[in-house]
């Protein structure tokens, strides 16, 4: 039981915000595509498969991240007690867990069409190299955005079996969404990160965080607005999307206080709710 609890701690299963932020773009892409295919059985089947895939891949990514960052994590107050950093779990056992999780994720991936499988396999190097980016660039959050929202395109292709401008526009906007919220998340560790020497957009824009995050969120919102126009959504879509804008700007940007880690964490976690709002907005636009 103790080993099982350590495993759950290792994969952050008790902190669902991580895999939900990975899953929401998948659901957005799936729901957009469903409005073209209108196959309810396949939609709900893929809904389940993408959810399981998000949990598995995020779990594997957490382990890889902890293995690569084990010497960094011990120097950061928030992460020093993580199972691998504290040596409660060995690197070797962590790699075994990664192999197991990726194997199950692969069994899920091969349930999709060939193009989706190819897209999924192509994403693997990006998914596991993200933790290294903060050693070389101030833009690891941008790399995370490219990786975390990739499921939006995969989900679209899984239903339509073709690529389109719709998911690509949405994907582009969602990258900036991640760039914004992960910059906010990074302010929790900024003091330790600066001492250690790792890089992030939080450090790069620490003197003017709101001036950086506001345009990121604005680009994301504009992608949502443009999708509504291209998809010929109803007026209700554009009215409801104002809630997305208010949440991003009036709540997240306006209330941001980078000197208070708990405030940053609260704002970061609110993006799970935002993902749900965007999903409901797509439903409203397509079906009402």
Secondary structure as a PSIPRED ss2 file (coil, helix, strand):
# PSIPRED VFORMAT (PSIPRED V4.0)

   1 X C   1.000  0.000  0.000
   2 X H   0.000  1.000  0.000
   3 X H   0.000  1.000  0.000
   4 X H   0.000  1.000  0.000
   5 X H   0.000  1.000  0.000
   6 X H   0.000  1.000  0.000
   7 X H   0.000  1.000  0.000
   8 X H   0.000  1.000  0.000
   9 X H   0.000  1.000  0.000
  10 X H   0.000  1.000  0.000
  11 X C   1.000  0.000  0.000
  12 X C   1.000  0.000  0.000
  13 X C   1.000  0.000  0.000
  14 X C   1.000  0.000  0.000
  15 X C   1.000  0.000  0.000
  16 X C   1.000  0.000  0.000
  17 X H   0.000  1.000  0.000
  18 X H   0.000  1.000  0.000
  19 X H   0.000  1.000  0.000
  20 X H   0.000  1.000  0.000
  21 X H   0.000  1.000  0.000
  22 X H   0.000  1.000  0.000
  23 X H   0.000  1.000  0.000
  24 X H   0.000  1.000  0.000
  25 X H   0.000  1.000  0.000
  26 X H   0.000  1.000  0.000
  27 X H   0.000  1.000  0.000
  28 X H   0.000  1.000  0.000
  29 X H   0.000  1.000  0.000
  30 X H   0.000  1.000  0.000
  31 X H   0.000  1.000  0.000
  32 X H   0.000  1.000  0.000
  33 X H   0.000  1.000  0.000
  34 X H   0.000  1.000  0.000
  35 X H   0.000  1.000  0.000
  36 X H   0.000  1.000  0.000
  37 X H   0.000  1.000  0.000
  38 X C   1.000  0.000  0.000
  39 X C   1.000  0.000  0.000
  40 X H   0.000  1.000  0.000
  41 X H   0.000  1.000  0.000
  42 X H   0.000  1.000  0.000
  43 X H   0.000  1.000  0.000
  44 X H   0.000  1.000  0.000
  45 X H   0.000  1.000  0.000
  46 X H   0.000  1.000  0.000
  47 X H   0.000  1.000  0.000
  48 X H   0.000  1.000  0.000
  49 X H   0.000  1.000  0.000
  50 X H   0.000  1.000  0.000
  51 X H   0.000  1.000  0.000
  52 X H   0.000  1.000  0.000
  53 X H   0.000  1.000  0.000
  54 X H   0.000  1.000  0.000
  55 X H   0.000  1.000  0.000
  56 X H   0.000  1.000  0.000
  57 X H   0.000  1.000  0.000
  58 X H   0.000  1.000  0.000
  59 X H   0.000  1.000  0.000
  60 X H   0.000  1.000  0.000
  61 X H   0.000  1.000  0.000
  62 X H   0.000  1.000  0.000
  63 X H   0.000  1.000  0.000
  64 X H   0.000  1.000  0.000
  65 X H   0.000  1.000  0.000
  66 X H   0.000  1.000  0.000
  67 X H   0.000  1.000  0.000
  68 X H   0.000  1.000  0.000
  69 X C   1.000  0.000  0.000
  70 X H   0.000  1.000  0.000
  71 X H   0.000  1.000  0.000
  72 X H   0.000  1.000  0.000
  73 X H   0.000  1.000  0.000
  74 X C   1.000  0.000  0.000
  75 X C   1.000  0.000  0.000
  76 X C   1.000  0.000  0.000
  77 X C   1.000  0.000  0.000
  78 X C   1.000  0.000  0.000
  79 X C   1.000  0.000  0.000
  80 X C   1.000  0.000  0.000
  81 X C   1.000  0.000  0.000
  82 X C   1.000  0.000  0.000
  83 X C   1.000  0.000  0.000
  84 X C   1.000  0.000  0.000
  85 X C   1.000  0.000  0.000
  86 X C   1.000  0.000  0.000
  87 X C   1.000  0.000  0.000
  88 X C   1.000  0.000  0.000
  89 X C   1.000  0.000  0.000
  90 X C   1.000  0.000  0.000
  91 X H   0.000  1.000  0.000
  92 X H   0.000  1.000  0.000
  93 X H   0.000  1.000  0.000
  94 X H   0.000  1.000  0.000
  95 X H   0.000  1.000  0.000
  96 X H   0.000  1.000  0.000
  97 X H   0.000  1.000  0.000
  98 X H   0.000  1.000  0.000
  99 X H   0.000  1.000  0.000
 100 X H   0.000  1.000  0.000
 101 X H   0.000  1.000  0.000
 102 X H   0.000  1.000  0.000
 103 X H   0.000  1.000  0.000
 104 X H   0.000  1.000  0.000
 105 X H   0.000  1.000  0.000
 106 X H   0.000  1.000  0.000
 107 X H   0.000  1.000  0.000
 108 X H   0.000  1.000  0.000
 109 X H   0.000  1.000  0.000
 110 X C   1.000  0.000  0.000
 111 X C   1.000  0.000  0.000
 112 X C   1.000  0.000  0.000
 113 X C   1.000  0.000  0.000
 114 X H   0.000  1.000  0.000
 115 X H   0.000  1.000  0.000
 116 X H   0.000  1.000  0.000
 117 X H   0.000  1.000  0.000
 118 X H   0.000  1.000  0.000
 119 X H   0.000  1.000  0.000
 120 X H   0.000  1.000  0.000
 121 X H   0.000  1.000  0.000
 122 X H   0.000  1.000  0.000
 123 X H   0.000  1.000  0.000
 124 X H   0.000  1.000  0.000
 125 X H   0.000  1.000  0.000
 126 X H   0.000  1.000  0.000
 127 X H   0.000  1.000  0.000
 128 X H   0.000  1.000  0.000
 129 X H   0.000  1.000  0.000
 130 X H   0.000  1.000  0.000
 131 X H   0.000  1.000  0.000
 132 X H   0.000  1.000  0.000
 133 X H   0.000  1.000  0.000
 134 X C   1.000  0.000  0.000
 135 X C   1.000  0.000  0.000
 136 X C   1.000  0.000  0.000
 137 X C   1.000  0.000  0.000
 138 X C   1.000  0.000  0.000
 139 X C   1.000  0.000  0.000
 140 X H   0.000  1.000  0.000
 141 X H   0.000  1.000  0.000
 142 X H   0.000  1.000  0.000
 143 X H   0.000  1.000  0.000
 144 X H   0.000  1.000  0.000
 145 X H   0.000  1.000  0.000
 146 X H   0.000  1.000  0.000
 147 X H   0.000  1.000  0.000
 148 X H   0.000  1.000  0.000
 149 X C   1.000  0.000  0.000
 150 X H   0.000  1.000  0.000
 151 X H   0.000  1.000  0.000
 152 X H   0.000  1.000  0.000
 153 X H   0.000  1.000  0.000
 154 X H   0.000  1.000  0.000
 155 X H   0.000  1.000  0.000
 156 X H   0.000  1.000  0.000
 157 X H   0.000  1.000  0.000
 158 X H   0.000  1.000  0.000
 159 X H   0.000  1.000  0.000
 160 X H   0.000  1.000  0.000
 161 X C   1.000  0.000  0.000
 162 X C   1.000  0.000  0.000
 163 X C   1.000  0.000  0.000
 164 X C   1.000  0.000  0.000
 165 X H   0.000  1.000  0.000
 166 X H   0.000  1.000  0.000
 167 X H   0.000  1.000  0.000
 168 X H   0.000  1.000  0.000
 169 X H   0.000  1.000  0.000
 170 X H   0.000  1.000  0.000
 171 X H   0.000  1.000  0.000
 172 X H   0.000  1.000  0.000
 173 X H   0.000  1.000  0.000
 174 X H   0.000  1.000  0.000
 175 X H   0.000  1.000  0.000
 176 X H   0.000  1.000  0.000
 177 X H   0.000  1.000  0.000
 178 X H   0.000  1.000  0.000
 179 X H   0.000  1.000  0.000
 180 X H   0.000  1.000  0.000
 181 X H   0.000  1.000  0.000
 182 X H   0.000  1.000  0.000
 183 X H   0.000  1.000  0.000
 184 X H   0.000  1.000  0.000
 185 X H   0.000  1.000  0.000
 186 X H   0.000  1.000  0.000
 187 X H   0.000  1.000  0.000
 188 X H   0.000  1.000  0.000
 189 X H   0.000  1.000  0.000
 190 X H   0.000  1.000  0.000
 191 X H   0.000  1.000  0.000
 192 X H   0.000  1.000  0.000
 193 X H   0.000  1.000  0.000
 194 X H   0.000  1.000  0.000
 195 X H   0.000  1.000  0.000
 196 X H   0.000  1.000  0.000
 197 X C   1.000  0.000  0.000
 198 X C   1.000  0.000  0.000
 199 X C   1.000  0.000  0.000
 200 X C   1.000  0.000  0.000
 201 X H   0.000  1.000  0.000
 202 X H   0.000  1.000  0.000
 203 X H   0.000  1.000  0.000
 204 X H   0.000  1.000  0.000
 205 X C   1.000  0.000  0.000
 206 X C   1.000  0.000  0.000
 207 X C   1.000  0.000  0.000
 208 X C   1.000  0.000  0.000
 209 X H   0.000  1.000  0.000
 210 X H   0.000  1.000  0.000
 211 X H   0.000  1.000  0.000
 212 X H   0.000  1.000  0.000
 213 X H   0.000  1.000  0.000
 214 X H   0.000  1.000  0.000
 215 X H   0.000  1.000  0.000
 216 X H   0.000  1.000  0.000
 217 X H   0.000  1.000  0.000
 218 X H   0.000  1.000  0.000
 219 X H   0.000  1.000  0.000
 220 X H   0.000  1.000  0.000
 221 X H   0.000  1.000  0.000
 222 X H   0.000  1.000  0.000
 223 X H   0.000  1.000  0.000
 224 X H   0.000  1.000  0.000
 225 X H   0.000  1.000  0.000
 226 X H   0.000  1.000  0.000
 227 X H   0.000  1.000  0.000
 228 X H   0.000  1.000  0.000
 229 X H   0.000  1.000  0.000
 230 X H   0.000  1.000  0.000
 231 X C   1.000  0.000  0.000
 232 X C   1.000  0.000  0.000
 233 X C   1.000  0.000  0.000
 234 X C   1.000  0.000  0.000
 235 X H   0.000  1.000  0.000
 236 X H   0.000  1.000  0.000
 237 X H   0.000  1.000  0.000
 238 X H   0.000  1.000  0.000
 239 X H   0.000  1.000  0.000
 240 X H   0.000  1.000  0.000
 241 X H   0.000  1.000  0.000
 242 X H   0.000  1.000  0.000
 243 X H   0.000  1.000  0.000
 244 X H   0.000  1.000  0.000
 245 X H   0.000  1.000  0.000
 246 X H   0.000  1.000  0.000
 247 X H   0.000  1.000  0.000
 248 X H   0.000  1.000  0.000
 249 X H   0.000  1.000  0.000
 250 X H   0.000  1.000  0.000
 251 X H   0.000  1.000  0.000
 252 X H   0.000  1.000  0.000
 253 X H   0.000  1.000  0.000
 254 X H   0.000  1.000  0.000
 255 X H   0.000  1.000  0.000
 256 X C   1.000  0.000  0.000
 257 X C   1.000  0.000  0.000
 258 X C   1.000  0.000  0.000
 259 X C   1.000  0.000  0.000
 260 X C   1.000  0.000  0.000
 261 X H   0.000  1.000  0.000
 262 X H   0.000  1.000  0.000
 263 X H   0.000  1.000  0.000
 264 X H   0.000  1.000  0.000
 265 X H   0.000  1.000  0.000
 266 X H   0.000  1.000  0.000
 267 X H   0.000  1.000  0.000
 268 X H   0.000  1.000  0.000
 269 X H   0.000  1.000  0.000
 270 X H   0.000  1.000  0.000
 271 X H   0.000  1.000  0.000
 272 X H   0.000  1.000  0.000
 273 X H   0.000  1.000  0.000
 274 X H   0.000  1.000  0.000
 275 X H   0.000  1.000  0.000
 276 X H   0.000  1.000  0.000
 277 X H   0.000  1.000  0.000
 278 X H   0.000  1.000  0.000
 279 X H   0.000  1.000  0.000
 280 X H   0.000  1.000  0.000
 281 X H   0.000  1.000  0.000
 282 X H   0.000  1.000  0.000
 283 X H   0.000  1.000  0.000
 284 X H   0.000  1.000  0.000
 285 X H   0.000  1.000  0.000
 286 X H   0.000  1.000  0.000
 287 X H   0.000  1.000  0.000
 288 X C   1.000  0.000  0.000
